[in-house]
Amino acid sequence: MGIPELIEMVPLEKPVAAEITVPGSKSLTNRALILAALAGGETTLRGALWSEDTQVMVDSLRRLGFEVAVNADDREPGNRTLLVRGLGGSIPKAGTADRPLKLFVGNAGTAARFLAALVCLGQGVYRLQGTDRMHERPQAGLFDALRQLGYRVESPNNRLPADIFGTGPKPGATCTVEKEESSQFASAILLSLGIGRWELGLQQQGSEHEHYLDMTSKLMDSFPKQGGSFQVEPDASSASYFCAANWLLQPGISIRIISFPNSDWQIDSAFPNFLPLPAEISRRSQLGDSIMTAMVLAPFAAAPVKFVHLDRLRVQECERVAAMRAELTKCGAQVIEEGQSLTIFPAAEGLRGAEIETYNDHRMAMCFAVLGLKIPGLILKNPACVKKTFPNFFQKVAARPPRGLGAAILDARTRRPLAGDELFAR
């Protein structure tokens, strides 16, 4: 049994004192899995996120011939301890031009991009494919970079599905990634660069790209290259939903996130600094995915809030700019879209419940779940999409304090309260 197709959030009206744990960072987990596979011995990844995005990465590494053991994490049900036996740069399995080795990446951008560079180190042909939405997402900049390095990439439209012909390391091969390309493209090259012995040029990278590339570089610097142990820190984007609920539901609410990430590796670790909301927030330089969390809080701000530099949001799990505008407008918010910005006006008294389309986007579901803790009548379609990064999100929202918020979540069709496994996203 899993979470129903339609759920209704019930506003949280009683005082709550909660101490919440959140799962590990998806970005760090999938980067660490690549580095562990390339390491020269067995690496233990502690606090690793266990969700759809990381599971497809583990499944792909296993299909490539790597041994990956998965064990429970006593501190956080959404995490696992992963033991990866690295082979020092060797990729054990490969396919042929007639029968490529198929790797399914779902809708995980990190898996799609990082694996594309990794399999170049193999000796054979690999076919990367995913969901329909993943096949729409950009890949051209990465494929062009791999071709510059001397690898053959076959794709009729420079997107997935694609066949990649691995021919091993190419010492001294060079490539560049342009300013407007995804930082995941450059990170993919960086993660396999040491074994591939490539050289990467970064052209006029903007601050958004620099931050995620910084994350990759810092992880590589601290990672045990000959095997050992690595601790994945909690996900700051996931923590933002509980920070937002703590701000939105005052007074009488105390929600503390245990082990909130305190490094500067994740851009969204700055989210608490943006409460109360300022007049303008940039996706490029101030917040990453948690800028969507800030958007659902904006109708409760004292003045209009302008969210700028949103172009990257348009090519992620869904067209997030249009999606946020459409669903907030359903709820009675005044939202103006201009170019790559959204301006959201104060409307706390005029907000209403609505049936929210989540667009199969985990962050849409979690953002509007927070709003539903304040506004009655808010119904979420396809809440199971949170399995991408936070499968036990709704369990935490409904669990009794102090481990959860104690909120009621209903099957929207029957009005029956849901609990336990019924709130786990599969």
Steps between C-alpha positions, in 0.01 A plus 500: 500500500625847417387859507168569317484690174322793668570618855370795698720690741327610823623828650708462812332699777631347824833601658783272393857448617683281250855389430526381141768306319520522121665255259839551343574728209410354161764712328773383736387136504507459121831682470645282779377181330696587185814579699462179703474292182821661371687467832771243557324303774177457697329821606228526765253780432313590820183707502446436129157589366287201397245626249406452137787717372767322700351155444528538122864599548567192714313277253708641212828448684402140566416449132848633423641224721568686826421342836275723710364377836204683654443505879248680721580826677383500862490879523288584193260258323547690172872427497717194444859407567647405162814289456649546154793292376698732273722364226745787456347624176412168336143457369434123514215458254411643160284429199558502127370718217241231426411443865585807711500463878180680601493735798165643615538837677133584565460878523824545693709770339801421718492132404455578130787748486749336740461153347543638147853610586577192710424247225747672268765334719366155408572291195176456311162653423247627755144620442369758747124540510241629745146625538324706234577819694868405529506457122386864470765642731818657354815292445662671200769685694620181668488292183696769315761501778535119485543520122770764546679250724492251213206278595220399268149595613205406281175686557270631226402809701785536753276367777427162650477223397861501385770244424844578642808318377753457780865469403671560834713793624633756254794675666523869414164517317329835554146633493307810600155557647326825417361750751134429432528124536395304808756478778429124502674477160824639637465299823461182295834568328669595827393182684662271239779738400766348729466153349438629147799736532302767317520876521186712543462865409216698656393801296356800687322298764229690687472485878229231495731272306796589717314397814411150377846455351642604836295222659648249257856626550476502881354151500781375276763660721368335817399163356707190593649408162631160613188402692391588851197673648306809394208670676229648276348807665120551522324659205453874543221519240303236691561685825355819347144363516515462876673837542220650294229330709664630817484857365155472344319347797610739773413547782491179701720294268858394562658287227871432527694316231754267660841508332411786268787519248749754628758483223496730199477211255125532436364834383165430670660484844450879488120464492440600868678829428216595262227490765327742505516534124692792346373703205700298246652151491726365225507136387845566357685624805291465817283186504479182293192277493380642834407818316176312422441458874539875538244556225219329691582722799496820294121565529559531877783753464453863600575627148531361145789261444673473162672172413759548226738301277257207477603368157645175638168420669338469158702192397491291816246236612226717349473855366512629855451870431170447317398231751553721804314789338205279401458322834550806721245685286252214561542567870412867461851648490586785264800393295660687210741322266741725309790348309692280743334641812188458712362772725265377772283745692372483859166317508482316833135589561389404150663159469282193455534129458520343155586175327870531426658342194848386601622429144675187631745740668603416855573861592159622383337240726705588808473877453121491480478250785653774718236745378231242586611509864369858505220519240199263526376297205831450323511173304813355340493284188760223465672563837705182445730703275694593817664156468755669274686653796294467822278189507411534870421873485127460571574249774709764677229764458241268657711326767437587862727764651783525573599282199239662278252786479189301590304633202195317366517387137184361339419279206329775302242263348385332822602762760668221694807596706821339374786371709811284497578316176204669329709819496819349360561583134579200281 
